[in-house]
């Protein structure tokens, strides 16, 4: 399938074909997390309603998922809707809650063909039944796939997630199942929604904003950040390749020293 993708790249953007091969031959981040930002601004620049930007952004998800999968990325986590996004206008929220249903119904056969497994992290409460059902169907249909994990962060908030993990630890201490002095970082890590996933190697945020917006605050402790002015609907294959190329030039030390620095 990678050869098929490369052929399409060669036909539409020849320069990206060699870049994709070069990227795939180096160390590719196992887990990429993306804050998909700029849909509304993309629409405003074109005098379109904000929902048009969200719809266009859905097409970007499709392109980026396929390329990440073919490059050998293991997990792609997409910040689709935060616990704070309920503050947006009702019409926009209602549209966003319909997007998973529309996206997954049209893209699901391709996800199955691409061997992609769909997962979701976030709080189910407040989510409409049709949104939950769309995610459930996609997870069930792709549960045996062994390729990229496409992980949607939907109705997700990192602070609430950490509070829940701490509450669980406190309950264990109160019940006498865990001694206070035995609490480690692993207890919090294991209490998070990402406890079955590797921590992100690379975080990408589009649209020029430089903040985390309550996204994976614990998990991103040693993640490499890459920010771009590009709006999410304009974030194409070349943009993802650029982000990974930049990542591959980083010297990840995790608080220690490497090579000549250690001497």
N, C-alpha and C positions, 0 to 999 in steps of 0.2 A: 504493500500500500504506500510505503514511503516513496518508492519509485514513481508511482502514479502521481503523488503530490509534487514530486520534483519536476515531473514532465509538465504539469500545469504551471508551475513556477517558471519553467524555462520558456513556456509559451507566452505568459503574461508579464513576468518580471524576471528576465534572464539572470540579472545580477543576484537575485535571491537564491537561485538554485545552488550556486557554489558556496554562498554564505551558509545555507542550511546544512550542506555537507560538512563544511568546516566546523560549524557549531556542534554537530552530532558527533564529531570525532574527538571533541574535547570533553571535559567534565561538565555534564549538564546538571543543573539544579534538580534534585529529586522532588522538591516541593516548591512550587511557585504560587504565591498568594497575590491576588490583584484586587486593588480598590478601584472599581470601574467608575470613573468620575467624568462628568462633562456632557452627559446626554442632553440635559436641559439647555446648556449653552450652545451645543451643536445645533439644536433645533431653533433657538432664538436667533442665531446668526443667519438662519435661512427663513426667518419669519414664519416658522412652523410652531405648532403647539408642542409643549414639552414631551407629551407622550410619543410624538413622532421620533424624538431623539432616543427614547427608551426602546422603541421598536427597531430602530437602526442599530442600536447597541446590541440587540439580540443577534443580529447577523455577525457582529464582531465576535461574540462568544463562540459561535459556530466555527469561524475561521481559526481562532486562537486555540480552541480545544483540539482541533484536528492536527495543527502544526505541533503543539506541545506533545501530543501523543506520539507522533512520528519521530520527534526528536529524542524521545526516551524519558520524558518527564513522568514521574510516578504519580504525583498528586497536583491538581490544579484547583486551588480554592478561590472562589469568586465571591466577593462581598456584594451580594445582590440586594439586600434590604436590611437595614439596621433597626434596632429597637427604638431608635430616635426618629426614623423615617415616617412613623405614624403621624408626625406633626405636619406633614405635607398636605396639600389640598386633597380632599376626599376623591375627586375625580382621578387625580394622578395615582393615589394609593390603590384605588380600585383597578386601574389599568395595570399597575405593577403586580397586583395579585393575580391577574389573568395571564401575565406573561409566561410563568412557568408552564401553565397548561398549554398555551399556544406553542411555545418553544419546544417542549418535550414531545408534544404530539406530532410535530412536523420533523423533528430532528432525531426522534427515538430510533427509527430503523437504521439511520446512519450511525448512531452511537453503538448500536448492537453490532453492525458490520465492522466498526472501528475497534471493537473489543473494549469499549469504554464503560466503566462502572459508575453509576450515578449515586451520590450520597448527599446528605444534607445535614448541616449543623445549625442549631438555632432553636428558638422556643416555638412549640406548636400552638400554644395558646394565642388567641387573637387571629391566627391565620384562618382564612375562609376554608370551608370544607373542600371546595374545588381545587384550591391550591395544594392542600395536603394530599388529596387524592392523586393529583398529577405527579407529585413527587413519589408517592407510594408506588404507583404503577411503573414509573421509570426505574426505581430501585429494584423492584421485583423482576422486571424484564431484563435488567443488566447485572443481577446479583452474581452470576457465574462468570462474568467477564474478568479478564486478568490483566488488561492494559491499564491505561490512565484512570485514576479515580477523579471524576469531575465532582468536586465538593462545593455545593452551593451554601453560602452563609446567608440564611434567610430568617428574618426576625432575630438577628443575632446581636448581642452586645457583650463585649469582653468583660466589663466590670461586673455585670450580673453573673456571668459565667464563673468568675473568680470567687465572688461572694458565695455562690452555691457550693463550690468546691470547699471553701473554708467552713461553711455550715456543716457539710458532710463530715469533715475532719473533727469538728467540735462535737458532733453527735457521737462519733466513734469514741472520743475521749470521755464524754459524759457516760457512755455505756460501759466504760471500762475495757473496750476492745483495743484501745491505742493509748500508750503513755505519752504525756506531753513532750517529754524529752526525746521521744522516738520520731517525732514529726520531721520529715525532710521535704526538700523540694519535690521529690517524686510523688509525695502524697497529693500535692496540688496538681502537678502535671497529670496524674492519673485520674483526677476528679474533673478534668476539663473535657469538653466535647470532642477534642482532637486526640484523645488518649490512645487511639488506634492508629494515628498518623505520625509520620516524622515531622519535626518542627520545620517551618518554612526556611529554605535556603535563600530565597529571593522574594522580596516584596516589590511590586510595581504599583505605582499610583499615577493615574493619568490626569490631565487637565491643568497641571501646574500647581495644584494644591500640595502643600508639604506638611501633612499631619496624618495621624493614624486613625482619627475618628472612631475611637473605641473598638478597634479591630485587633484581635489576637495579641493583646498587650503583653501577656506572659510568654506566649510562644515566640514572639519576635525578638527576644532578648539578644540573640546573636545572628539575626537575619541581615543579609545585605539589602539595602534600600536602593531603589532606582526610581527617580521621579522624572516625568516628562510633561511638557506643555501640551502634547497631543491629546485631543479630546477622545474619549473612549470610542465613539463610532468611527473615528479616523485611525484608530490603532490597528494597523494591519500586520501582516506577517513580517514585513521589514522591521516594524517597531519591536516585535517580540524578539527577533533575531538580534537587534541592537542591544536590547536589555540583557540578553543572555551573554552576548559577546562582552559587554561591560562587566558582567558578573565573573566571567572566566578570566578576566584580568586582575581581579581582586586577590589580595593575600589574606585569607581568612585565618585568624590567629586564635579566636575564641578566648581572648584574654591572655594568651601566652605569646611566645616568640617562635619564629620559624627561621630555618636556614642561618644566614649570616647574622641575623638580629640576635640570635641566642648566644653568640660568641662574645 
